[in-house]
Structures are given as structure tokens and as C-alpha cells.
Amino acid sequence: MYTDLTLVPRPQQIEILGASALPLTAAVRETRTEGLPAQGFEIDITADGAELRHGDEAGLRYGRALLEQIRRQAQEQDTWPGLRVRDWPDFPVRGYMLDVSRSRVPTRETLERIVGLLDLLRINQLQLYTEHTFAYQDHEPVWRHASPLTADDVRWLDGLCAAQGIELVANQNTFGHMERWLAHEPYRSRAELPDGFELFGAHRGASTLAPTEDNADFALGLVRELLPHFTSRRVNIGCDETWELGRGVSAPDAAERGKGRVYADHLRRLLTPLLEEGYEPQFWGDIIAHYPELVGELPAGATAVAWDYEAPSARDAWGAWPQAVHDRLAAVGHGVDGLAPGFAAVAAPFAEAGYPFWVAPGTSTWNTLTGRIDNARDNLLDAALVGREHGAGGYLITDWGDNGHLQPPSVSFPPLVYGAAVAWSADANRDLALSPVLDRFVFADPTGRLSAALDTLGHAWRRTGRQSFNASPLAAAVVPGSYLLGEGLDADQLTALVPDLDAALADIAAATPGSPDGALVRRELTAAARLVRHGAWRLLREAGAPAAPDDKALAADLAEATELHRAAWLERSRPGGLEAGLASLERTAAEYGQG
């Protein structure tokens, strides 16, 4: 009766005492109580009454929300269950960062749906990862075709978040990942390597600003234009993956003083003015972590964000990589042993230096179409456990959009639920069953078939016989890109996978989600599942399986799936990045020669 309550996040401590005979109509006494943890609350329900004790407004909000979850599940009995709850968060800041720069910029309606989900999950910070998708006044050539967010959009979203107890934080990369800027002639001269560079066996356009005073002023000018539209004093300035650093403009300086020192000095150029202006800047910790001796020299008041996106057990599952992968990694100074370091390793440079840091795992949805939910769970839990143990000040769930951001938003809902839950309490939520939460609170689907389909789709990536890093072999088969993949394939696994994907499509069709976006979720998941099935068929053909479809059948299937994807995209996202996202599918279609 009451022992099977579905709650999200699960409380740190809950004791179910059975039926209380207290009517659901009975008022809950709310009491502000000193001495409770920040954002914490206590609930006691007995036959004599119900009381919610809280120490601050956040605790009151979260306590009320938990009571509402319980009340809805007790309506059949029409009485409150007897229970005792003691609850508080493991991390004071629990954030979600959505990539809005790799083609997909969400509509306001989509952003409103996301904020509602964050409210449910007690996520109290939102960042929108930005490279070029804000409408900066004097830089229209960069964002003209991207359907960017405007100042009015940001102010609207800031107010929406504030009403739900969520802090909207500005996010603008300022060092690496500036390729959308450097592709345009007015900015090309700012690049470390204006003609681009080789990475993982492919040529890339210039992406890193040269570490100069002028470029620091330029980047800070962007940040200063963005910041007035946010009420928060926090800002994430990026500075990750500066691939070209020390290979072009800064090469002589790097040769003389070392690349780490060059990076640290430029990071200080960006951090110090913001700190002096009263902001609290964050930066990605991946580059400075290679130079732990320099961490302690960084200015006080900033926060490093340590990220890692693979499950800590990934290396055990991979086996041997082909020599081509070793060669591609060696070309950029890396090795396969560094592909899945785990959070104990990526947090260590900051924890050991006593420098403030957050942990940033990921949803594992990018480069997959339908997710890698098992990898996501292990990665998200690893971040929560290590971050809690070593005193991380926050937990930021990242949701990237590599290679066109083809995965639909609803694919990220299951890992977002799990990540938020373990960020609140890893001990209480590490074994959280996602399907009941998705069915009841996220999709309102009484059939349970939508969550079942997502579970099947989220595990499909492992069923090819081909190892992969930060991607699904099924997505890589249909979306051309620069991936780290093994060479093997298992035709038997793939043959068994296809009917399971068909069953997932049937589950999506039969589901009856009552959420406001329920019909759209079905449409976008159908498109994504069709593309994953297409990838499975392509891998079957590569494996030499006799049942693989021919070019004509594949061409027709991909054309249908692409149109489904196009329609769903335009319901969820702005049109600006659509064609760029579809270009990879068009390259795959061209292989069939049916045009």
C-alpha cells in the first residue's frame, strides 16, 4: 500500500509507519526550525497530524514537493501514510548544463519543459553552454544562421528559473571551442592556428584563440555583454580543449616557458578582471589538471569544474583497441589509458591543492541518438561519490550536442533524473529504478511502455560487438564523424538487436503519455529509434550478414527517418541549426546512390 511509494529524489532517511488514519484534507503544519541543514527539511505524519519543518525557503519548497508526491499516491486510501522523513542534499549546488551551440537551440516551450523537470528533480542551477548562439550586438555574421538566444530570451528564462528556485548562470566559452567565430574573416586572425589543425585523423578548422591580451579583452567583452541579462553573479567561461595551444602563435612562448604556464597565464587574464568586478567565474578543469603544480597559483574566488564522461569500469569492458586508435591518440599526446580516468583522477589536482572545484558528469546521450543509460548511471554515480568524498562544492550534469545534436531532448530525461537523484543523495538513490519515476512524474504514461522503450534504446549501443568511446557504434554507423571505435562486429548480436528495436518502436507507438509534450516525445523517439535501427542495419551489412537490407531499402528507410527527425526537431528547437545537423545524414544517404 504505502511501502511502494515512488519518490524522486528519494529522501536521505524515510521510515514508513503504515496507515495513519489522518485524512489527506488535513492541513500540514509548516514550521521554520533552526539547526536543520541548508535546503533540508523534516516531515512527520501520524494520526495526530502532519508537520513539515524547514530551515530555509529551499527546504520548504522541497518538503512541500515531496508531500505532494506522497499525497497523489495516497488518494486511493484518502489518508496520509504514517512516516518520518529527514532530508538534505549531498551537494549544495546541483546543476544542469545544456549545450545550445552544436546546432540545436531550444524553443521557449522546450526550455519551459526543461525548467519544470529541473524543479521536480531539485536541480537548482541551469547553464546553457554557449559558443556563438547568443545574439551579440556587433557580431551578427557569427550567429546569423543559428537562430540564437536573444537578450529578451535570457531575461525571460532568468525569471522563469527564479520562480522555481533555480539559478540561471551565464556560460560563454572564451578560449577553446571558438571555431564558429574563427571561421569568419574578421576573427580569423585571432586564432592560434588560423589554417586549422589535425585531430583524431581529421582536419578541423581553427578553434582556439591565441593567448594574447587582445584576445582576452575580446572574449571578456562578449562575457560582459551577456552578464547584465542574468541576475546571478556566477559565470562559466569554459577554457576547455585548447587543442592548438602551443602550436602556432604561442609556440615560442610555450617552448620557452612550457605550455602549462602559457595556459595558466591566459586563464588568469580571463579570471582576474571578472573576480575584480564581483563575479564568481567557473572554468573547465581539463587543461590545468595536466599541470597540477600550477593549480595553487590560480586566483582565489574562481571554481574549477572537473569533468569526465565515461563509466569508471569502461576500460575493463573495452579490451584491446586497434593500432589506429592508439596512433590517433598519440598524435595529440594522449593514450588509451587516459580515456576513462574516473572522477578520483580528474578531481585529484584540485582536491590535493585545496582549490574549489565541482564535478561534471554527463548524460551520455550525445553521439548516440538514443543514449547510453548504463554508462550514464555509472558515470553520474562516480561523480557523486567522489565529489562528496573530496568536498566538491557542486555537481553539474552536462548534456552535450556533438556532431549536430541529433539526440532529442527526451532521451536525456532518464539520465537527468538519475543524476539529479544521486546529486541529492547518492546513498538513497544509487539503485533508483527509473521506469516508475519516468512513468509517473516525467511522462505520465500509465502503460509504462515509453520508459520500457527508452530502456531498450539506452542499452542498444552495447549490442554490436564493437567497442566505442564517448559514442554509440549504432549512431556512428549512420552519422559520419570522428569517433574512437574498435573494428570488430558481432552479426549474431546485431541480428538479435533489430527485432528488439522493432519492439521498442511498437512500445513507443502504444504508449499513452499524458505529459504536455507526450505526443511530441513519441514522435521524436520514433525518429531517433528509426535512425538507430538504420545504424544496426548498416552494421549488419558491414558484418556480411545475409539479412542486411540492400541500398534501395536503406535509402528509403533513411529518407523516412530523416523526415521524421526534421519534423520533430522543428517542434522542439529553433530552425537555425537544423540543416547543419542533417548534413551528416545526407552524406550517409548519398552512399546509397538512389538520388
C-alpha positions in Angstrom: 0.0 0.0 0.0 2.4 2.7 1.2 5.6 0.7 1.1 5.9 1.1 -2.7 5.9 4.9 -2.9 7.7 6.3 -5.9 9.6 9.3 -4.8 12.2 11.5 -6.6 14.7 12.2 -5.3 14.4 9.5 -2.6 15.0 11.1 0.8 18.2 10.6 2.8 16.1 9.0 5.5 12.5 7.8 5.4 10.6 5.5 7.7 7.1 4.3 6.6 5.0 3.7 9.7 1.9 2.3 8.0 -1.5 3.9 7.8 -2.1 7.0 9.9 -5.8 7.5 9.6 -5.0 11.2 9.0 -7.2 12.5 6.2 -5.5 13.9 3.1 -7.5 17.0 3.7 -5.8 17.6 7.0 -3.6 20.7 7.0 0.1 20.3 7.2 1.7 22.4 9.9 4.8 24.2 8.5 7.5 25.3 11.0 10.7 27.1 10.4 13.3 25.4 12.6 16.9 26.4 13.4 19.7 23.9 13.1 18.5 22.0 10.0 21.0 21.6 7.1 20.8 24.1 4.3 17.9 23.1 1.9 17.0 20.4 4.4 13.6 19.5 5.9 11.9 17.1 8.2 8.4 15.6 7.8 6.4 13.7 10.5 3.0 12.3 9.8 1.0 10.5 12.5 -2.7 10.1 13.4 -2.3 13.3 15.4 -1.2 15.5 12.5 1.3 16.3 9.8 4.3 18.7 10.3 6.9 20.0 7.8 9.9 21.5 9.4 12.4 23.5 7.3 15.3 25.8 7.9 15.1 27.9 4.7 12.9 28.6 1.7 14.5 25.9 -0.4 13.8 23.3 2.3 10.2 24.5 2.5 9.9 24.2 -1.3 11.4 20.7 -1.4 9.4 19.5 1.6 6.2 20.7 0.0 7.1 19.0 -3.2 7.7 15.6 -1.5 4.5 15.9 0.4 2.7 16.4 -2.9 4.3 13.3 -4.4 3.1 11.3 -1.4 -0.4 12.9 -1.4 -1.0 11.9 -5.0 -0.1 8.3 -4.4 -2.3 8.2 -1.2 -5.5 9.3 -2.9 -7.0 5.8 -3.2 -6.7 5.4 0.6 -7.7 9.1 1.2 -5.4 9.1 4.2 -1.8 10.1 4.7 0.6 7.3 5.4 2.4 7.5 8.7 6.0 8.3 8.1 9.1 10.2 9.2 11.5 11.9 6.7 14.8 13.5 7.3 16.2 15.0 4.2 19.1 17.3 2.9 21.3 17.4 -0.1 24.8 15.9 -0.6 25.7 18.9 -2.8 24.5 22.5 -2.2 24.5 23.2 -5.9 23.1 20.7 -8.3 23.2 21.9 -11.9 22.2 21.0 -15.4 24.2 22.3 -18.4 22.6 22.0 -21.8 24.6 22.5 -25.0 22.9 25.1 -27.2 25.8 25.7 -29.6 26.1 22.4 -31.5 23.2 23.1 -33.9 20.2 22.7 -31.5 18.9 25.9 -29.9 15.7 25.0 -27.9 12.4 26.9 -28.3 11.0 28.7 -25.3 8.4 25.9 -24.9 11.2 23.3 -24.7 13.1 25.5 -22.2 9.9 25.7 -20.1 9.6 21.9 -20.1 13.2 21.6 -19.0 12.8 24.1 -16.2 9.7 22.2 -15.0 11.7 19.0 -14.9 14.5 20.6 -13.1 12.1 21.8 -10.5 10.7 18.3 -10.0 14.3 17.0 -9.5 15.5 19.7 -7.1 18.1 20.9 -9.6 18.9 24.4 -8.5 21.2 25.7 -11.3 20.8 25.8 -15.1 23.5 26.8 -17.6 23.2 27.0 -21.4 26.6 26.2 -22.9 27.2 28.9 -25.5 29.8 29.4 -28.2 28.1 31.5 -30.8 24.3 31.2 -30.1 23.7 34.5 -28.3 22.8 37.5 -30.5 25.8 39.7 -29.6 25.2 43.2 -31.0 28.2 43.7 -33.2 28.8 40.1 -34.3 25.8 39.2 -36.5 27.9 37.2 -39.1 28.7 34.7 -36.4 25.2 33.9 -35.2 23.1 35.0 -38.3 22.0 31.5 -39.3 21.9 29.9 -35.8 18.5 31.2 -34.5 20.3 32.5 -31.4 19.0 33.3 -28.0 18.4 37.0 -27.5 18.7 39.2 -24.5 14.9 39.1 -24.2 15.0 35.3 -24.2 17.6 35.2 -21.4 15.7 37.7 -19.2 12.5 35.6 -19.7 14.3 32.4 -18.8 16.0 34.0 -15.8 12.7 35.0 -14.4 11.2 31.6 -15.2 14.1 29.9 -13.3 13.9 32.3 -10.4 10.3 31.5 -9.9 11.2 27.8 -9.4 14.2 28.4 -7.1 16.7 27.8 -10.0 19.7 30.0 -10.6 20.3 30.7 -14.3 24.1 31.1 -14.9 25.8 32.7 -17.9 28.0 30.4 -19.9 30.3 31.6 -22.7 33.4 29.8 -23.9 36.3 32.2 -24.1 39.4 30.3 -25.2 38.9 26.9 -26.9 35.8 25.8 -28.9 35.7 29.2 -30.8 35.6 27.6 -34.2 32.2 29.2 -35.1 33.9 32.6 -34.6 37.3 31.9 -36.2 35.6 30.6 -39.4 34.7 34.2 -40.2 37.4 36.5 -41.7 37.0 39.4 -39.2 38.0 36.9 -36.4 40.3 34.5 -38.2 43.5 36.4 -37.2 42.7 35.8 -33.6 43.3 32.1 -33.9 46.3 30.2 -32.5 46.4 28.3 -35.8 44.3 30.2 -38.4 44.6 27.4 -41.0 43.3 24.7 -38.6 44.8 21.5 -37.4 44.6 17.7 -37.4 42.7 16.0 -34.6 42.0 12.2 -34.3 42.8 11.7 -38.0 40.6 14.5 -39.4 41.3 18.2 -40.3 39.5 20.7 -38.2 39.1 24.4 -38.6 40.8 26.8 -36.1 39.1 26.5 -32.7 41.4 28.1 -30.1 42.1 31.8 -29.6 45.7 32.8 -29.3 46.6 33.5 -25.7 47.0 37.3 -26.0 45.9 40.3 -24.1 43.9 41.5 -27.0 42.0 38.2 -27.3 41.4 38.2 -23.5 39.8 41.6 -23.9 37.8 40.4 -26.9 36.4 37.4 -25.0 35.7 39.3 -21.9 33.8 41.8 -24.0 31.4 39.0 -25.0 31.0 37.9 -21.4 30.3 41.5 -20.2 27.6 41.9 -22.9 26.0 38.7 -21.8 26.1 39.1 -18.0 23.7 42.0 -17.4 20.8 39.8 -18.6 21.4 37.4 -15.7 20.7 38.1 -12.0 23.3 35.5 -10.9 26.9 36.7 -10.3 28.2 33.3 -11.4 29.6 32.8 -14.9 31.2 29.8 -16.7 34.0 30.9 -19.1 34.8 27.5 -20.5 38.5 27.3 -21.5 38.5 23.6 -22.2 40.1 21.6 -25.0 42.5 24.2 -26.3 43.8 21.7 -28.8 46.1 24.1 -30.8 47.7 25.8 -27.9 51.5 26.0 -28.2 51.4 25.0 -31.9 51.0 28.4 -33.5 51.1 32.0 -32.2 52.1 30.9 -28.7 54.6 28.2 -29.9 57.8 30.3 -29.0 56.4 31.2 -25.6 55.4 27.6 -24.9 58.8 26.3 -25.9 60.5 28.8 -23.5 58.1 28.6 -20.5 56.1 25.5 -21.1 52.5 25.1 -22.4 51.0 24.7 -19.0 52.4 28.1 -17.9 51.1 29.8 -21.1 47.7 28.3 -20.5 47.6 29.3 -16.8 48.7 32.9 -17.5 45.9 33.3 -20.1 43.3 31.8 -17.7 44.4 34.4 -15.2 43.9 37.1 -17.8 40.3 36.0 -18.1 39.5 35.2 -14.4 41.1 38.2 -12.7 39.0 41.0 -14.2 35.8 39.1 -13.6 36.8 38.5 -10.0 37.6 42.2 -9.5 34.2 43.0 -10.9 32.5 40.9 -8.2 31.7 37.8 -10.3 32.3 34.1 -9.4 33.8 32.6 -12.5 34.0 28.9 -13.3 36.2 27.2 -15.8 36.6 23.7 -17.1 39.5 21.9 -15.3 40.7 19.5 -18.0 43.7 21.5 -19.2 45.1 22.9 -16.0 44.7 19.4 -14.4 47.7 18.3 -16.6 49.8 20.8 -14.7 48.8 20.2 -11.0 51.8 22.2 -9.8 50.1 25.3 -11.3 46.6 24.8 -9.8 47.6 26.5 -6.5 48.7 29.6 -8.4 45.3 30.3 -9.8 43.4 33.3 -8.4 41.1 32.7 -5.4 37.4 33.0 -5.9 37.1 31.0 -9.1 36.0 27.4 -9.3 37.4 24.6 -11.5 34.8 22.2 -13.0 36.3 18.7 -13.3 34.7 16.6 -16.0 34.7 13.0 -17.1 32.0 11.2 -19.2 32.8 7.5 -19.2 31.9 4.9 -16.6 34.9 4.1 -14.4 34.5 0.5 -15.4 34.7 1.3 -19.1 38.4 0.3 -19.6 37.7 -3.2 -18.2 34.9 -3.7 -20.8 36.8 -2.4 -23.8 39.6 -4.9 -24.3 42.4 -4.1 -26.8 42.0 -1.1 -29.1 43.2 -1.3 -32.7 46.5 0.3 -33.5 44.8 3.1 -35.5 43.1 4.3 -32.3 46.5 4.3 -30.4 48.0 6.3 -33.3 45.3 8.9 -33.3 45.5 9.5 -29.6 49.3 9.6 -29.6 49.2 12.3 -32.2 47.6 14.7 -29.6 49.7 13.5 -26.7 47.1 11.0 -25.3 46.8 7.3 -24.8 44.0 4.8 -24.3 44.8 4.6 -20.6 43.5 8.2 -20.3 40.2 7.7 -22.0 38.2 6.8 -18.8 40.1 8.2 -15.8 37.2 8.3 -13.4 36.5 11.2 -11.1 39.0 10.2 -8.5 41.7 11.1 -11.0 40.2 14.2 -12.6 39.3 15.7 -9.2 42.7 15.0 -7.6 44.6 18.0 -8.8 42.1 20.4 -7.3 41.3 18.4 -4.1 45.0 18.0 -3.4 45.7 21.7 -4.0 42.7 22.7 -1.9 41.3 24.6 -4.8 37.5 24.9 -5.1 36.0 22.5 -7.7 32.8 21.0 -8.9 32.3 17.6 -10.6 30.7 17.4 -14.0 29.5 14.0 -15.3 27.3 13.7 -18.4 24.0 12.3 -19.7 25.9 10.1 -22.2 23.4 11.0 -24.8 25.5 12.8 -27.4 26.9 10.8 -30.3 24.3 8.1 -29.5 20.8 9.2 -30.8 19.1 7.2 -28.0 21.6 7.3 -25.1 23.9 5.1 -23.2 21.9 4.9 -20.0 24.1 2.2 -18.3 27.3 4.3 -18.9 25.4 7.4 -17.7 24.4 5.8 -14.4 27.9 4.6 -13.6 29.4 7.9 -14.6 26.9 10.0 -12.7 27.2 7.9 -9.5 31.0 8.0 -9.7 30.9 11.8 -9.8 28.5 11.9 -6.8 30.6 9.6 -4.7 34.0 11.1 -5.5 32.7 14.7 -5.3 31.1 14.1 -1.9 34.2 12.4 -0.5 36.5 15.2 -1.7 34.4 18.2 -0.9 33.2 19.3 -4.3 31.1 22.4 -4.0 28.7 21.5 -6.8 27.6 18.8 -9.2 26.9 19.8 -12.8 25.2 17.4 -15.2 26.4 18.1 -18.7 24.3 17.4 -21.8 26.4 17.9 -25.0 25.5 18.1 -28.7 28.5 16.8 -30.6 28.0 16.1 -34.3 24.8 18.0 -34.8 22.9 17.3 -31.5 20.7 14.8 -33.2 19.5 13.2 -30.0 16.1 14.6 -29.0 15.6 16.2 -25.6 13.5 13.3 -24.1 16.5 10.9 -24.5 18.2 13.0 -21.8 15.3 12.8 -19.3 16.3 9.4 -17.8 19.9 10.2 -17.1 18.9 13.7 -15.9 16.5 12.0 -13.4 19.2 9.7 -12.2 21.9 12.3 -12.0 19.7 14.7 -10.0 18.8 12.0 -7.6 22.3 10.9 -6.8 23.4 14.5 -6.6 20.8 14.9 -3.9 21.6 11.7 -2.1 23.9 9.1 -3.6 23.2 6.6 -0.8 19.5 6.8 -1.1 19.3 6.9 -4.9 22.2 4.8 -6.3 19.8 2.0 -7.1 16.9 4.2 -8.2 14.6 2.4 -10.6 14.0 4.9 -13.4 10.9 3.5 -15.1 8.4 4.2 -12.2 9.7 7.7 -11.9 9.5 8.3 -15.7 6.1 6.7 -15.9 4.6 8.7 -13.0 6.3 12.1 -12.9 8.0 12.7 -16.3 5.8 11.3 -19.0 2.5 10.4 -17.0 2.4 7.2 -19.0 0.1 4.6 -17.4 1.2 1.9 -19.9 4.9 2.1 -18.9 5.8 1.4 -22.5 7.6 4.7 -23.1 10.1 4.1 -20.3 10.5 0.5 -21.5 11.4 1.7 -24.9 13.9 4.2 -23.6 15.5 1.4 -21.5 15.8 -0.8 -24.6 17.2 2.0 -26.7 19.5 3.2 -24.0 21.2 -0.2 -23.8 21.3 -0.9 -27.5 24.7 0.7 -28.0 26.4 -2.3 -26.3 24.9 -4.9 -28.6 27.1 -4.6 -31.7 30.3 -6.3 -30.8 32.2 -3.0 -31.5 33.8 -1.1 -28.7 33.4 2.7 -28.6 34.4 5.7 -26.6 32.0 8.6 -25.9 29.6 7.4 -28.6 27.4 4.6 -29.7 28.5 2.4 -32.7 24.9 2.5 -33.9 24.9 6.3 -34.2 28.4 6.3 -35.6 27.2 4.0 -38.4 24.6 6.5 -39.6 26.1 9.8 -38.5 29.6 10.3 -40.0 32.1 11.9 -37.7 35.4 11.5 -36.0 34.9 8.7 -33.4 37.1 6.4 -31.5 35.8 2.9 -32.4 37.0 -0.6 -32.4 37.0 -2.8 -35.5 35.0 -5.9 -34.5 31.4 -6.6 -35.1 29.1 -9.4 -33.9 26.5 -10.3 -36.5 24.6 -12.5 -34.1 24.2 -9.7 -31.6 23.1 -7.3 -34.3 20.7 -9.8 -35.7 19.1 -10.2 -32.2 19.1 -6.4 -31.7 16.9 -5.5 -34.7 13.7 -7.1 -33.5 14.2 -5.6 -30.1 14.5 -2.2 -31.7 11.3 -3.0 -33.6 9.6 -3.9 -30.3 10.8 -0.6 -28.8 9.2 1.2 -31.8 6.0 -0.7 -31.1 6.2 0.3 -27.4 6.5 4.0 -28.4 3.5 3.7 -30.7 1.4 2.1 -28.0 2.4 4.4 -25.1 -0.2 7.0 -23.9 1.9 9.7 -22.2 -0.2 12.4 -20.6 2.6 14.9 -20.2 2.0 18.2 -22.2 4.7 17.1 -24.6 3.7 13.4 -24.6 2.7 13.2 -28.3 5.9 15.0 -29.3 8.0 12.7 -27.2 6.5 9.7 -29.1 7.3 11.4 -32.4 10.9 12.4 -31.6 11.7 9.0 -30.0 10.3 7.2 -33.1 12.6 9.3 -35.3 15.6 8.5 -33.1 14.8 4.8 -32.8 14.4 4.6 -36.6 17.9 6.1 -37.1 19.4 3.7 -34.5 17.7 0.8 -36.3 19.2 2.1 -39.6 22.6 2.1 -38.0 22.1 -1.5 -36.9 21.2 -2.5 -40.5 24.3 -0.7 -41.8 26.5 -2.6 -39.3 24.8 -5.9 -40.2 25.7 -5.2 -43.8 29.3 -4.3 -42.8 29.4 -7.6 -40.9 28.4 -9.5 -44.0 25.0 -10.7 -42.6 22.8 -12.1 -45.4 19.7 -10.4 -43.9 21.0 -6.9 -44.3 18.8 -4.6 -46.4 20.0 -3.5 -49.9 20.8 0.0 -51.0 17.3 0.7 -52.2 15.7 -0.3 -48.9 18.2 1.5 -46.9 17.8 4.7 -48.9 14.0 4.6 -48.5 14.3 3.9 -44.7 16.8 6.7 -44.1 14.7 9.2 -46.1 11.7 8.4 -43.9 13.6 8.6 -40.7 15.3 11.9 -41.7 11.9 13.5 -42.4 10.6 12.3 -39.0 13.6 13.8 -37.4 13.2 17.1 -39.2 9.6 17.4 -38.1 10.3 16.6 -34.5 13.3 19.0 -34.4 11.2 21.9 -35.6 8.7 21.2 -32.8 11.4 21.2 -30.1 14.1 23.5 -31.4 14.7 26.6 -33.5 15.4 26.1 -37.2 18.8 27.7 -37.3 20.9 24.6 -36.8 18.7 22.0 -38.4 20.4 21.8 -41.8 23.8 21.6 -40.3 22.6 18.8 -38.1 21.1 16.9 -41.1 24.1 17.3 -43.3 25.7 14.1 -41.9 22.6 12.1 -42.6 22.6 13.4 -46.1 26.2 12.2 -46.6 25.1 8.8 -45.5 22.1 8.8 -47.9 24.5 9.7 -50.7 26.3 6.4 -50.2 23.2 4.5 -51.5 23.2 6.2 -54.9 19.4 6.3 -55.1 19.1 10.1 -55.8 
